[in-house]
């Protein structure tokens, strides 16, 4: 009987990994903690233009982007009592300073971390990451980052096709979670890429949506299109812009997820 239980447990454990066309799922729950953002959700949090968050509960702990100023990232991490030693890997969405500014400091805290970043970063920057103690992995096509977590691949930005950005697609039972840095390729283009990856419907979208200069009417069209794709919950922040964030908050109502430094988002599988 005991042997049978262990065999079943082993089979269940294998189900978390991709094989035979199946896709690994997230753990029973995951947690996203905002470390760097334009606003703060906690007393003592230091807001600043930029974005970074910690994704836990995926088997590996992922730091997604690193904000603008290493000193502020450090202060927020200390305030939130985040142990940088538990970070397993880093994903950089795109090569703008408000997302890469704290990378050197993070790598000084834990050497040897794998850093996934768009291939458009170029060899000189990859050499810097190696010098800082990281192991850079340039990303072009969509790929698995770790069990249940995928990169969309490097998508062309709306302002310059040579400049690319990746987003994370996290697989859940209820649908995928799409996590963006600035969504320079367009939040709709990123959500549609998630659909094309056939990992599940985009159920949650979080991050910067790059809509600060976008007319309200167009923002409303984007919100409607996201809902049509299956997005039920949304947390818009950073470069989304205050006016657009207000529209997302109104249209998603109770399903809008407030962001800001210190916000902890527990997401059931």
C-alpha positions, 0 to 999 in steps of 0.5 A, a space after each residue: 500500500 505504501 509503495 502504491 502511494 509513493 508511485 502515485 505521488 511520483 506520477 503526480 509530480 511528473 505531471 508538472 513537467 512538459 511531456 507528450 504535448 502536455 504543458 506544465 502548470 503552476 503550483 496550487 498557488 502563486 504570489 506576485 510581489 511588486 518591488 518597484 512601481 510608480 506608486 506605493 501600496 505600503 507605508 515606507 515603500 519608495 515609488 519611482 518610475 519603473 517596474 519590478 516584481 517577484 513571482 513565487 510559487 512556480 517551482 522557481 522564484 523569478 525576478 521580473 525586471 529590476 526597476 530604475 535605481 538600484 538604491 530604491 530597489 534595495 530599499 524596497 526589497 529590505 522593507 518587504 523583507 525579500 530574501 534575494 538569496 531565494 531568487 532563482 532566475 531573472 527575466 528582463 522584459 526590455 532594455 530600457 533603464 526603468 527595467 534594467 537599472 537594478 540588475 547589476 546590484 541584484 547580481 552582486 547579491 547572488 552570483 551565477 543567476 540566469 538572466 533571460 533578456 531580449 536578444 536585441 540587448 546585443 553582445 556588449 550588454 550580454 558581456 556586462 551581465 557576465 561581468 556582473 556575475 550573471 549568466 545571460 540567455 538572449 531570447 528571440 523565439 518564444 520558449 519555456 523559462 521554467 516549468 509552467 512559465 514561458 516567454 512570448 519571445 522578443 516581439 517588435 516594439 510599436 516605435 521601432 521594430 528593431 527594439 524588442 520586448 518579451 512578456 511572461 505567460 504563466 500557465 494556470 488551470 483557469 487560464 494563463 497570466 500575462 505579465 508585461 513590463 511596458 508592453 511596447 509591442 502593444 498589450 493586445 499584440 502580447 495577449 494575442 501572442 499568448 493565445 497563439 502559444 496555445 497554453 490557455 486563454 489569457 485570464 489575467 493581465 498584469 503590468 505596464 501597458 504603454 497607454 499613457 499617450 493613448 486616447 480614451 476611446 482607443 483605450 476602451 477599444 483595447 479593454 473590450 478586445 482584451 475581454 473578448 480574448 478572455 481576460 477577466 482580471 487586470 492590474 494595469 500600472 507604470 506606463 499605462 498612464 493614470 487616465 488609462 488606469 482609471 478606465 481599466 479600474 472602472 471597466 474591470 470593477 471588482 476584478 481590477 487588481 491594484 498595483 504599487 510597491 508592496 502589493 502582494 497578489 496571491 493568485 490561485 491556480 
